[in-house]
Amino acid sequence: MSRSAPILVIDDEPAIRSIIRAAVEDDAGVAFEASNATTGLELARRERPALIVLDLGLPDHDGVDVCHALREWSSAPILVLSARHSDAEKARALDAGADDYLTKPFSTIELQARMRALLRRAKMGPVPGGDMPLIRDGITIDLANRVVTNNGVAVHLTPTEWDLLRALVTHAGRTMTHKQLFDAVWGRHHGDAQQYLRVYIGHLRRKLEADPLRPTLIVTEGGVGYRFTDGR
């Protein structure tokens, strides 16, 4: 965890807050504490935490109501930490906007792992071409279904061409070096990476670019590698 990504703990039990704070600090993070819903919501607005650990049994408001209130303006992950074990209670919290649910008593190691997982997920943007098909200049690339079309017409790609396109598209907007692409597609460390890539990039450009000699989708970064443009 990073000190630029503070954690807010909303729990009325001082001992639990202390355990969570120690777990956060052990992962090099920083924690803010609140013993009730009102203070917790005020801290959330002021500190803009990257993650909120929330107890359901608060003295002034039910934790489910706090979830609803937070979701009116915040997309920060919410990890519910509660002694309520029933499936109905878990479903209520998750339906109210919580992202995960851990019952008390809990393992500190599991708590830390769940917090790290939520923070990682929060930082992840959608995978280009994966979470949603990527559409650019008449080309549609759907990685989930392994489908590429050019102005509505299916484009046939060989397995190697597909692997190369997937590596480029999932890093759209970022330059992939010759070595990175070679490792991602061929998975070996011998051979002439630049020559292999030159041949297969040429294949892809002939199938996808309006003008393969003046590519606008797959551009060359001289002496470094290639980049699939992100449309900006």
GURO-385252 format. One line per field, with one value per residue (C-alpha): z, y, x; residue number from 1; residue in one letter. Coordinates in steps of 0.001 Angstrom, whole numbers, plus 500000, padded with zeros to 6 digits. Layout:
<pts>
Z: Z,...;
Y: Y,...;
X: X,...;
k: NUM,...;
r: a,...;
</pts>
This chain:
<pts>
Z: 500000,499345,501570,498638,498964,502519,504116,506156,508958,510279,513299,516827,518440,519324,519387,515850,514584,516166,514466,511073,511473,512292,509253,507012,508403,508106,504354,504353,504202,506355,508112,509266,511954,512766,515544,514020,510683,510934,511562,508957,506242,507162,506963,503651,502150,503522,502982,499839,500918,498355,500383,503139,505741,507197,510132,509797,513497,514070,516982,514967,511560,510014,507863,504894,505014,505035,501887,500175,501258,500039,496682,496012,495266,495842,493824,496465,497222,500394,502427,504970,508190,510367,512982,510998,509322,507543,503766,503844,505650,503221,500276,501753,502099,498642,497043,498808,497071,499130,497134,499591,502918,505682,508894,512390,513806,510861,509915,509596,506660,504848,505636,504155,501054,500487,500905,498435,495944,496172,495739,492698,491142,491765,489860,486866,483902,481423,479285,475743,473455,476381,478778,475765,472063,470762,467754,465686,462075,461045,462820,465687,467942,470467,472473,474610,471563,469442,466663,464430,461751,459188,458330,459367,457436,459458,459373,459494,461646,462157,465784,465756,464255,466874,469763,468449,468007,471487,473041,471242,471933,475645,475951,473636,473839,475254,473333,473449,472931,470473,473384,475184,472067,471167,474671,474732,471376,470937,474550,473787,473933,470754,467181,465555,467370,465056,461936,463298,464315,461061,459128,461338,461862,458077,457938,460477,458719,455392,457066,459285,457989,455348,453957,455189,454037,456201,459282,461783,464046,464555,464487,464591,467412,465693,467199,470119,469103,468151,469593,468999,469012,471705,469543,471244;
Y: 500000,503542,506579,508377,505936,506329,503817,504859,502542,503035,500782,501461,498957,500557,497171,496370,499795,499255,495861,497269,500321,498045,495882,498943,500419,497035,497297,500833,502531,505155,504791,507269,506120,506848,505305,506120,506686,510468,510941,508317,510086,513414,511867,510209,513575,515305,512681,510950,507509,504933,502185,502125,499355,499503,497832,497305,497624,501317,503235,506003,504493,501049,500306,499494,503071,504273,502219,503874,507328,506725,505412,508681,510273,507863,504907,503950,500203,499293,496257,495371,493899,492588,490048,489449,486087,485493,485336,487851,490425,489876,490292,493520,495037,493981,495190,498537,499023,497134,495372,492648,491193,489709,488338,488793,487287,487560,486773,489808,488163,487654,491211,492601,490422,491518,495180,494847,493080,495826,498557,496791,496383,500026,501118,498927,500561,498502,496207,497644,495261,492970,494537,496297,495763,498274,500225,502341,503543,500903,498119,496288,494086,491858,489996,488107,486481,486445,488368,491121,492869,495505,497604,494692,492047,489318,489420,486085,486094,483287,482265,484198,487301,487092,486802,489785,491907,490997,492018,495373,496074,495234,497863,500392,503795,502383,501454,497758,497047,494416,492165,492581,491677,488825,487335,487795,486096,483581,483100,482392,484366,483375,484440,487851,489614,492620,490480,488265,491335,493174,490275,489822,493527,493748,490999,492803,496144,494648,493204,496157,499433,501549,502270,499749,502048,504901,503064,504859,501909,500095,502654,502107,503592,503777,501502,500627,498710,499270,500950,500413,503917,504721,507069,510294;
X: 500000,501149,501022,499453,496533,495166,492792,489746,488620,485071,484517,483303,485683,489055,490774,489612,490683,494089,494496,493501,495744,498700,497895,497765,500980,502690,502013,503514,500136,498440,495081,492446,490013,486382,484295,480919,479206,478980,482685,483499,481530,483144,486618,485761,484807,487877,490579,489267,490570,491624,489902,487290,487067,483569,481827,478080,477234,477898,476348,474670,473838,473759,476785,474540,473246,476856,477514,474557,475754,479299,478132,476314,479694,482584,483882,486478,486436,484549,485589,482912,484257,481443,480435,477229,477673,474370,474208,471349,473510,476371,474009,472568,476034,477180,473933,474430,477770,480348,483058,484044,482917,485077,483563,484958,487106,489466,493036,495296,497071,493767,492696,495916,495569,491965,492884,495756,493482,490840,493450,494916,491485,490646,493760,493024,491398,489401,491534,491498,489672,488854,486366,484868,485617,488151,486875,489261,489066,486546,488453,486728,488860,487081,489718,487197,485608,488796,487074,488477,486419,487316,484252,482056,483993,485706,489509,491315,494428,496908,497587,500876,499255,496518,499000,500954,497824,496596,499933,499796,496118,496215,498960,497290,498933,502163,505284,506130,509811,510999,511971,508651,506705,509046,508733,504957,504388,507189,508197,511829,515015,516807,516324,516203,513359,513339,513170,510377,508387,509009,507458,504390,503757,503733,501089,498908,499228,498154,495054,494128,495546,493796,497265,499870,502671,501338,500064,497856,496958,500268,503057,506803,508841,512221,514834,512559,509465,505834,502744,499063,497598,495049,492992,494054;
k: 1,2,3,4,5,6,7,8,9,10,11,12,13,14,15,16,17,18,19,20,21,22,23,24,25,26,27,28,29,30,31,32,33,34,35,36,37,38,39,40,41,42,43,44,45,46,47,48,49,50,51,52,53,54,55,56,57,58,59,60,61,62,63,64,65,66,67,68,69,70,71,72,73,74,75,76,77,78,79,80,81,82,83,84,85,86,87,88,89,90,91,92,93,94,95,96,97,98,99,100,101,102,103,104,105,106,107,108,109,110,111,112,113,114,115,116,117,118,119,120,121,122,123,124,125,126,127,128,129,130,131,132,133,134,135,136,137,138,139,140,141,142,143,144,145,146,147,148,149,150,151,152,153,154,155,156,157,158,159,160,161,162,163,164,165,166,167,168,169,170,171,172,173,174,175,176,177,178,179,180,181,182,183,184,185,186,187,188,189,190,191,192,193,194,195,196,197,198,199,200,201,202,203,204,205,206,207,208,209,210,211,212,213,214,215,216,217,218,219,220,221,222,223,224,225,226,227,228,229,230,231,232;
r: m,s,r,s,a,p,i,l,v,i,d,d,e,p,a,i,r,s,i,i,r,a,a,v,e,d,d,a,g,v,a,f,e,a,s,n,a,t,t,g,l,e,l,a,r,r,e,r,p,a,l,i,v,l,d,l,g,l,p,d,h,d,g,v,d,v,c,h,a,l,r,e,w,s,s,a,p,i,l,v,l,s,a,r,h,s,d,a,e,k,a,r,a,l,d,a,g,a,d,d,y,l,t,k,p,f,s,t,i,e,l,q,a,r,m,r,a,l,l,r,r,a,k,m,g,p,v,p,g,g,d,m,p,l,i,r,d,g,i,t,i,d,l,a,n,r,v,v,t,n,n,g,v,a,v,h,l,t,p,t,e,w,d,l,l,r,a,l,v,t,h,a,g,r,t,m,t,h,k,q,l,f,d,a,v,w,g,r,h,h,g,d,a,q,q,y,l,r,v,y,i,g,h,l,r,r,k,l,e,a,d,p,l,r,p,t,l,i,v,t,e,g,g,v,g,y,r,f,t,d,g,r;
</pts>
